[in-house]
Amino acid sequence: MDVIKTYNKKEDQPTLKEAKSFVGGLVEMVYLENDRQMLVNKKGIIHNLPVNYPASFVAGNIILGPALILEGDARWD
């Protein structure tokens, strides 16, 4: 199972439905440096999701469960 996935092209940008499916529930946006965004499961603690170490390193904060990184033209408005 992927724990982190990065998109940078508009045509690859995930829909909300795709993001929900990847993170396993409600989506929360975390703003990263360099105008990037990370999409994570809003209720990761409640669902007892495991720590996502690669995503936590990128975010500089604890991230639980799978995460999507949106950069460049793939960012959500």
N, C-alpha and C positions, 0 to 999 in steps of 0.2 A: 504494500500500500504506500502511495506517495504521501510524504509528510509536508512537503513544500513544493509549490509549482509556481513558475514565473511566466508572466505574459508581458509582451512589450509591443505587440502589433494590434491595431484597432480590429482587424478581422479575426483575431484570436481571442479578443476580450470575452470573458465569460458572462453569460446572462445571470440574473439573480437566481434563477432556478438551478443553473449549473453550479453556481457558487454554493448555494444551500446544499446541493447534493455532495459536493466535494468536502465541505467542512462538517457535514452531518447535522445541519440544523440551522437555526437563526444565524444570520451573518452580521458581524460587527466589523467596522472598518477601523484599522489602526493606521495612523499617519506616520510614515517613516521619513528619514532624512532624504534629501535629493528628490523631493516631490514624488515619492513613491507611496503606494498604499498597500496595506496587508489586510486581507479578509480572513477572519477567524470565526470560530463558533462562539457566539455570544454567551452560551450557557455551558462552556467547557468545564467549569468547576462542578456544576450540578450533575453533568453527565459523567463526571469522573474520568475525563479524557487524559491521556498521558502527556507529559511535558514534551513539546516539540523542540528539541535542542537546537536544530539549525534555524528555525524561525525565531526562537528566543534570542539567539545570538544576533540575528539581523535586526530585530526589534529593540534589543537592549532591555527587554522585559520578559517575564515568563509568558510563554504562549502555550496553550493547551490544545492538542489535536491538530489536524491538518490545517495548512494555511496557504493562501494564494497571494502572490505578490503581483501587483499591477504597476507597471512603469511605462513611461513614454506615452504613446497613443492608446495604450490599453487601459489607462486610468479611467475610473468612473468619475462622472461630473458631480 
